[in-house]
Amino acid sequence: MQITVVVCVAPRETREWMLDLPHGASVADALRAIGAAPLPSPAPAGAAEMTEMGAPFVGVWGRAAALDAPLQRGDRVEVYRPLKVDPKVARRERFARQGARSTGLFARQRPGGKSGY
């Protein structure tokens, strides 16, 4: 069965492999076939932060997948990079930096209008 493996190696840079694997192959088998050591079950350093932020290490078609998950014909296995910053924290910091008057509803306020309208 044909499987696609995509690895994000850097921001905006991915590598893609098309593999022919036997039926019943798992995500770990696909990673072994491209020469990548499968991620260990206990998370490596920095994995706790990444998992807390909601980003899985490996997914199939954008959904988190375990290494022992069976693959089907035409699946796309994706290996993700860890997030450097929690998106919620980044948004809060950006809002604090820009100030309440220059974002969201308050960005285009009529002269003399009430705040929030």
Backbone hydrogen bonds, N-H to C=O, Kabsch-Sander energy under -0.5 kcal/mol:
donor,donor_aa,acceptor,acceptor_aa,energy
3,I,19,L,-2.8
4,T,75,D,-2.4
5,V,17,W,-2.7
6,V,77,V,-3.2
7,V,15,R,-2.6
8,C,79,V,-2.1
9,V,7,V,-0.9
9,V,13,E,-1.4
10,A,13,E,-1.5
13,E,10,A,-2.3
15,R,7,V,-2.3
17,W,5,V,-2.5
19,L,3,I,-3.5
19,L,17,W,-0.5
21,L,1,M,-2.8
21,L,19,L,-0.6
25,A,22,P,-1.3
27,V,69,A,-1.3
28,A,67,L,-2.4
30,A,26,S,-1.8
31,L,27,V,-2.1
32,R,28,A,-2.4
33,A,29,D,-2.0
34,I,30,A,-1.1
35,G,32,R,-1.1
36,A,31,L,-2.1
47,A,44,P,-2.2
50,M,46,G,-1.4
51,T,47,A,-2.9
52,E,48,A,-2.3
53,M,49,E,-1.5
54,G,51,T,-1.4
55,A,50,M,-1.8
59,G,78,E,-2.7
60,V,63,R,-2.5
61,W,59,G,-0.5
61,W,76,R,-2.5
63,R,60,V,-1.2
65,A,58,V,-2.4
69,A,66,A,-1.5
71,L,25,A,-2.8
74,G,2,Q,-2.8
75,D,72,Q,-1.9
77,V,4,T,-3.2
77,V,75,D,-0.5
78,E,59,G,-3.4
79,V,6,V,-2.6
80,Y,57,F,-3.2
80,Y,78,E,-0.5
90,A,86,D,-2.5
91,R,87,P,-2.0
92,R,88,K,-2.2
93,E,89,V,-2.6
94,R,90,A,-2.4
95,F,91,R,-2.5
96,A,92,R,-2.4
97,R,93,E,-2.2
98,Q,94,R,-2.4
99,G,95,F,-2.3
102,S,99,G,-0.9
103,T,100,A,-0.8
106,F,103,T,-1.5
107,A,104,G,-1.4
109,Q,106,F,-0.5
113,G,110,R,-2.2
117,Y,114,K,-1.5
